[in-house]
């Protein structure tokens, strides 16, 4: 999700880039949660 959000932000205009931020944040959170569970 993080990579998709970053790729999508490259194709969007400045005003539309604000819509990408939640997807990147949620993707990063899910990734960190999965890594945290895997480590412990």
C-alpha positions in Angstrom: 0.0 0.0 0.0 2.8 2.4 0.8 4.4 1.8 -2.6 1.1 2.2 -4.4 0.5 5.4 -2.5 3.9 6.8 -3.5 3.5 5.8 -7.1 0.0 7.3 -7.2 1.3 10.6 -5.8 3.7 10.9 -8.7 0.8 10.9 -11.1 -1.4 13.4 -9.2 -1.5 17.1 -9.1 -0.7 19.1 -5.9 -4.3 19.4 -4.7 -4.9 15.7 -5.2 -1.8 14.6 -3.4 -3.5 15.3 -0.1 -5.8 12.3 -0.8 -2.9 10.0 -0.9 -1.6 10.7 2.6 -4.2 8.5 4.5 -3.4 5.5 2.3 0.4 5.9 2.9 -0.1 6.3 6.6 -2.4 3.3 6.9 -0.1 1.2 4.8 2.9 2.2 6.9 1.0 1.4 10.1 -0.1 -2.0 8.9 3.4 -2.8 7.8 4.9 -1.8 11.2 2.2 -3.8 13.0 2.9 -6.9 11.0 6.6 -6.5 11.6 6.0 -6.0 15.3 3.9 -9.2 15.5 6.5 -11.2 13.5 9.4 -10.1 15.8 7.5 -10.9 19.0 
